[in-house]
Amino acid sequence: MKKVDLSTVVQTYPSYEAYLDAEFRAKIADMKSSESELNEEKKTLLNTITGNYKVIQHLLESYTPSAEMVSAAQAIKTPLDVFIITENWCGSSTFNLPYIVKILTTNPKFNVKVALRDSNPDFMNLYLSPTGGKSLPKVIGINAIAEEVINWGSGSKSEAAKRKELLAQGDKRPVFLQKLMAWFNVNNLKAIEDDFKEVFAVANEK
């Protein structure tokens, strides 16, 4: 299995909840306290992360992993540090990670940590896309001897196929995003569960 240089991880949050506290709740409160002084870039960021946080809250509250999904997750008997690489402005992370975190937390063998992409550049560089992009989110499971057991992201296989299909239609970005969001609303949960059943099955073979 691939060895991971964990010295590249320089800063993490010890849980997804800690990440939400710091990168959403605290930052939204801080920015709103001086909202009149924010420049346009900061105002856009505030609107983005405020909207993202509302979506995250809804998904966390409304989703319960299926029995089949829980069984697949709990089939992993080896303790793993599971690193989630993300940023609070990332739309794909907003719609994917609440499902993934709820799945991961069904198995006490998983120690979930969150690493911000821009605070851990060398770690992110280990997981660039085929075109060299720093696509988010990434989910990396590493065992006690620093071997990579899980590698998922930056989205489901079904999402990637849908993005490719929509891009081929040549729509401008607002129309593209509208169509992609419509797909997310109907299909993303099944896509994530399908992906992670496969992820856990492959991990069990390692």
N, C-alpha and C positions, 0 to 999 in steps of 0.2 A: 504493500500500500504506500501511497505518497506520504512522505514526511513533510510536516509543516514547521517552518521556522517560527516558533511562537515569540521569539524576540522582536518580531515585527509588530506584535500587538502591544501598543504603548499606553492605551487608555480604553477602558470599557466601563459600562454600567453593569452592576451585578445582577440585574434582572430587567425585563421589559417594563415592569412597573416603575422602576427607578429611572429608566430612560424617559417614560412618559412624564414623570414628575419634573425632571430637569429640562427636557427639550420641548415640552408642550406647556404644562401647567405653569411652571415658573417663568418661562420666556414670554408666554402670552400675558401673564399678569404684569411682568416688568415692562413690556412694550406698551401695554394699554395705560400704564401709569404715566407715561410720557408721550402719549399718542400724538398730541398736537405738535410735538417737536420732531417727529419722525419724517425723514425724507421719503420720496415716492418709492424707492427700492425697499425700504424698511416697512412701509405701509403695505406693499404688495406681499412681503414675507409674512407679516402679521395676518393678513387675510388668508393666505395660503395655509399656514399652520393651524389657524383657528378652524378653518373648514376641514382640514385633515383630521384634527382632533375630534371633531363631532362625528365624522365617519368612523374613526377608530372606536370611540365609545359605543356607538350603535352596534358595530360588528362584534365587539367583545361581549356586549350584553345579550345579543340575540343568537349567538352561535354556540351550540353544544356539539362536540364531535360525536359522530355516530358510533355505535358499539363496534362496528367493523373497523372504524378508524382507530378507536382506542386499542383494540386488540392488536392491530398492526404496529402501533407505536410501542406498546408494552412488550412486544416480542423481542425488542432490543434489550438484552440483559447486561450489556457492557456499559459501564459509566462513561458518559461523553460530556465534554465541554462543547456546547453548541453556541457558536458565535453567529450573531445576526449582524450583518454589515448594512447600515442604512443611514439616512438623514431625514430630518423631520419634514422637509419640503417635498419629499419624493412621493408622487402619486401612486406608483406601483406598490411601494412599501405600505402605504395607507390601506390599500384594498387587499393586500395579501397577508401582511404580517399578523393582524389580529386572528385570522384563522389558524395560521401556522403556530403562533404562540399557544393558542388554546389546545392545539394538538400536542405540541411538545410537552406541555405541563401535565399531561395525563401520565407521563412516565417519570417517576422520581429519579431515574438514572440520568436524566438529562439536566445538566447545569447550564441554564440559558443565560448568555451574556450578550450585551449589545455594544458593538464597536462602531463609532461614527466613521464613515468613509474618509472624511477630510482630516480627521485627527489621527488616523492610522494609515497613512499613504502607502507604506511599504507592505502592510498586510493586504490592502486592497489591490496592490500591484501583483499579488500572487493569484488574483482571481479576475483578471481582465477578460472582457468578452473576446470572441474570435477576431473582432475588428480592432481590438485594443482599447475599447471603451470601459469606463468604470460604472457599469450598469448595476442598478440596485433594484431590489434587495438581494443579498446573498445569504445563504444559510449553510454554515460549515460545521460539521460535527467531527471532533478530534478526540481520540482516545488517550489513555494515560501515558502512552509512549509516543505521543505527538504524531500519530498516524491519522490521515484523513479518512473518515468512515462515511461521512455524508457531505455531499456537495450539490446544493440546489440553487437555482436562480439564473437570471434575475426575474423570472416569472415562470408560470406553468408552461408545459409544452403546448397546451391548447391555446393559451394566450399568445405565444410566439407565432403559432400558425395563423391566428386571427389577425395579428398585427401585419404579418406578411401579406395576407389576403387584402386587408384594407389599404395598405400602402400601394399595392398594385392597382387599386382603383383610381389613384391619383388625386384624391380629394385634398383640399387645403386643410391645414392643421385643425381649425375649429370643427370642421365637419368630421375629420378623421377621429378626433377625440370624442365627439358626440357618439359616433358609431361604436367606438371602443367601449365607452362607458355603458352603452346599452347592452353590449355583450357581457361586460363584467357583472351587471346587475342580475343577469339570468344564468350565466354559466360558470362564474369564477369559483364558487364554492366546490362544485363537483370537480372542476379542473384541479384545484388544490388538493382535495382528498385523493383523487386518482394519482396525482404526482407523488404524494407522500406515502401512499401504500407501496408504490414502486420503490421509492427511496429507501424505505425501511426494509423491504424485501432484499434489495441489493446489499444493504448494510449487513444484513444477517448472513450473507454469503461470504463476507470478507473475514 
